[in-house]
C-alpha cells in the first residue's frame, strides 16, 4: 500500500506561475507541467503495457488542503478514488481524486462507475472539460522522494480535484 508521509500531506502546494527552472529539473519538469492527459502520456511511453489498479473508492472526508482547493466545507464528504497507473504491472504514478457530492449530479454520476477505467480518459474526452492551474510539491511516499502535482478539473463547470504523485521508477521505464 502506498503511504504519503504526514509532513508531505501537510506541506503546502506551490503554484506554477511562473516556476523557475531551479525548482524542478528535467525530466520531472516535463511530467509536472504537461497539461494534457497523463493517462495518454503513460500509454504512449509504453504502448500495450499500461494498466490501472484501483486501490480504493469511497465516500469520505477530504483533507483540509483538498477541501480548501475545492472550496468545500471540511465536514462535507466527497467521493475519493485512489489508483495507481502501472507499466508492466508496476506502479509508476499514484493518483487521488476528490469529487464533491455536488459534482455527482446528472451525467457526472457516471464518475462513480469508472472502476478500473482511467479518470483521464473520461476527462479528456469530455467536450465541456477545462483544467485549472497546476500546483506542485515534493516529499516522501513510501520513503521515496517524489514529485506531486494537482489541479482542479471542471466538467460542465462542476469541480473535481486530481492529485498525481510520480514515483521514481517512472524514469527507469524503457520505451517500446
N, C-alpha and C positions, 0 to 999 in steps of 0.2 A: 504494500500500500504506500502511496506517495504521501509525504507529510511536509507541509510548509513549516519552517521554524517560526516560533512565536515572534521573534524580532522581525522576520521577513513580513509576516502578516500585518504587523503594526507599523512598518516603515511606510512613509507617505509615497504616493506615486508622483512622478515628475512629468510635467507636460513637455512636449517636444518643440515648442515654437519659440525661438529656434533651439536646436540642440547642437552644441559644439562637438566636433569630431573627437575631442579628448575624452568625452563621457563614454562613448561606445565606439569601439574599433570594428572594422570589418573582421570577420564575416557576420557578426551578430547584428551590426547596423542594418544590413540588407534585410534580415529576417524581421527585425523590430519595426522598421519604418515602412515596409511594404503594406500598402493599403488594400491590396487585392485579397483573394481568397487564400487563407493559409492552407486549407484542405487541398486546394488545387496545386499550390506550390509543393506540398509534400508528395502528392501524387506524381507531379512532374519530376521530382527528384528521383523517385524510384518507381517507375511505371510497373503496375502489376504486383507491387509488393506492399501496398498500403492497406492498413486495416484500422478500424476504430474499436476500442474496448470501452464499453460502458462501465464505469466504476460505481456510480451512484446516481440516483434521481429521486427527488423527494421534495415535499414542501417543508420549508424550514426557515429559520431566521438568517438573513444575510449578515455579514459582518458590518460594523459601523461604517467602515470605509465604503463598502458596497452600497449601503443604504444612502449615504451621502451622495455618492456618484449618481444614483438613480433618483435622488430627491424623494425617497420614501421614508416613512417613519420606522425606527428600529424595531418596534413591536410588531410590524406587519410581516407576515410570512410571504415568501416568494418560492417559485419553483426553482430548485437548484439542481443542476445537472453537471456531473463531473465525468470526464472521459480522458483517455489517452489516445493520441494519434500515433500509430505504430508503423514501423517498416520492418518487414520480416518478423513480425510478432514482438518486436522490442519497442517499448515506449520511447518516443522521441520528444513529444510535447504533451504536457498536462494542461487540460483546459477546464475551466469552471465557468459556467454560465448562470446568471441570475436573471430570472424572468418574473417581474412583478405580476401579481394576480390580475391587476388592471390591464395588463398587456394580453392576457389569455382570454380574450373575448372574440366572438365571431370567428373568422377564418384562422386567427392566430392560435386557436385552441389546438390546432394540429401540431404545434410545438411540443405538446405533451406526448405525442405518439412517435417521436423520432427513433426511439430505441437505439439501434446501432448505426443509424444514419447520421452523417456529419451535419451539424448545425450550419456550417459554412455553405453546404450545398443548397440548403433552404434559403439562407440569407441572400447569397449572391445570385440566385435565380429569381428572386422576388422583384417584381417591377417597381414596387414602392418602398425600396430599402435605401436608407442612407446611413452613413457611418459618421460618428462624431470624432473628435480629436483622439489621437493615440497618446497614452501615458505609459511610462516605463518605470521599472525599478530592478535592482539586482539584490539577490540574497541567497538563502540556503533552502534547498529542497532535498530531503534525504541526505543531508551532509554534503551535498554538491553545490557549488556556486552556479546559479542560474540567472538568466535574464527573464523578466516577465514584462508583458505588455497588456494593456486593457483598453477597451473603448466601448462606447455605447452605440449600439445599432438601433435604428428606428425602422420598424416595419409598420407601414400605414400610420406613421407618426407615433407609434407605441414603442417605448424603450425596453431594451434588454441589454445587460452588461455581459461582455465576454472577456474573460481573463485567460491569457495563454502564457505558459511557462516553458521555455526552451531548454531541454536537457542537453548537457554537454555532448552526449553520444550523437546528437544530430549532426555535428560537424565531422563525424567519422563515417557517415553513410557514404558508401560507394555508389556512384551513379551507374545506371544500366548502360 
